[in-house]
Amino acid sequence: MIMGRFSVRAVLLLSALSLILLVVVGGLLLALVESSTAMSGIWLAFNVITTTGFGPGAQTTAGQLMSMGLFLVAMTCWFGVLVSAIEISNLRLQRHVLVDEALRPLARRPKDRLFHVN
């Protein structure tokens, strides 16, 4: 094993922060390439990353190539968010099952009698 285990919550946090960073930095870079305002570049990056497709999209070839790269990186982040959410819910389910299994024998025990009957 090359690396140790990853924390699921750390992967989720890193993926979410990466998506936010992609929107801001990718949007500013797209604004430079497309010669538009910073807000329209961020809006374009948001549309690319969330795959909503509002608006005309990138007009220049460099902007379209940058949008494709932005989308490929965003796919990895979305995959990290999805897998982390599934893993966290799976861990919670396993914990509940273990607690239920541990408490099951206690639920089947006969009630203790206060007085001994001969």
N, C-alpha and C positions, 0 to 999 in steps of 0.2 A: 504494500500500500504506500503510495507516494505521499499522500496527504491524509491528515486526520479527518474526522467526521465534521461535516458542516452543520451549523445550527440552522434549523428550518426558519426560525424567526429572523435570523441574520440574512438569509437568502431573500426572504420576503421584503425586508427593509431595504436591502441593497437593490433589488429589482425595482421597487417603487421609487426610490430616490434616483435611480438611473433613468427611469421614464421621465421624471420631472426635469432632470438635467438635459435629457435629449430634446425635450420640447424647447427649453430656453436656449441652449447653445446651438442646437440644430436650426432653430428658428432664426437666430441672429446670423448664422452662416448662410442660410437660405436667403435672408434679406440682403446680404452683401452680394451674393451671386445673382439674384434676381433684380437687383437695383430697386428695391422697394423699401417701405418703412419697416421698422423693427416689429411692430405689432402685426403687420400682414405676414411677415416671415414666421413669427411665432404661431400665428393662426394656421399657416400652411403646414408647419411642422406638426402641430396638434392634429390636423386633419390626416396627415400621413401616418402618424403614430397610432391614432385611434381607428384608422381605416374607415372614417366616415365619408370622406370624399366630397365635402362641401366646397364649392368654389371651383375655379378653373384649374387649379394645380400649378405646378411649375411650368414656365413658358420656355426657358432656355434649356439647352441640352445639358449644361453643367448642373442646373437646378434639378433636372429630372434624374440625373445620375446620383446627385446628393440625396434626393428623396428616396431613391431605391436603397442606397446604403443606410439611410436613416431607418427605413422600414425593416431592413434585415436585422439591424441591431435591436430595434424595438420588439421584433418577434421573439428574440432571445429573452428579453426582459419580461414580456407577457408570459412566456413559457415558465419562467422562474416564479412569477406570481401565481400562475395556475397550479403548478406542481406543489408549491409551498402551501397554498390554501388546502389542497387535497390532503397533503401530509399532516397538516395541523388538525384537520377534522378527523383524520384516521387515528392520530394519536389520542385525541379526546375520546373517540369511540372505544379504543382499546382500553383506556383507563377506566371508563365506565363499566366495561365488560369484566375487567379484573376485579373491580370493587363489588360488582354483583355476584361474581363467583365466590369471592371471599365471604360475603354475607349470607350466601345461600344456606350453608349448614346451620347457621344460627337461626334462620327462619324455620327450619324443620325440627329443631329441638323441642321435645315435649316440655310443657311448662312445669317449672318446679312446684312441688306441692309444699304447702306450708306445714302440714302435719303428716307424719308417717302413718299410713293405714296398715294395720296387721292383717 
